[in-house]
């Protein structure tokens, strides 16, 4: 399963200096960035079963 986060931190009132989140790093001074997350299952089968 792939999950794409396109506009993290885009909320009313947020700015580049004061975003509503700093996802995915959560580090001060690092802007929020779009990311792709891959969710895999350790054993064979469909994710969620």
N, C-alpha and C positions, 0 to 999 in steps of 0.2 A: 504494500500500500504506500502511495506517495502523498505527501501533504505539502502544498505550496503556500507559504505565507508571503503575500505580496506587499502589503503596506503596513508593517508593524509601526506603532507609534503615531498613526494618523488619526488624531482625535480633535474635536473642536477645541481651540485654544492652545494646542501644542505647537511648538516651534522647533527649529533645528537645535537651538540651545537648550530648550526645555521640552523634550519629547515626553509623551505620556508613558513610554517604556523604552528600554535600551536593549530589547530582545534582538538577537539571541545571546549576546555576550554579557549583558547586564553590567558592563564596566563603565565607570564614569568617563565621560569624554568620547565614548565610542557611540556613534549614531546607530539607530535601529536599522537593520538590513533585511531585505527580502531573503528568504531561505527556502530550501527544499529538504524535507525530512523523509527518510525511508524507514518504514516500520516493517520489520520482518519477524517471522516466527522461527524459533529454534528448531522445532521438529516439522516434518513435512505436513502440509495441510493448508487450509485457508485461514488467513488471519481472522481472529474473532471466534474460532471454534475450539 
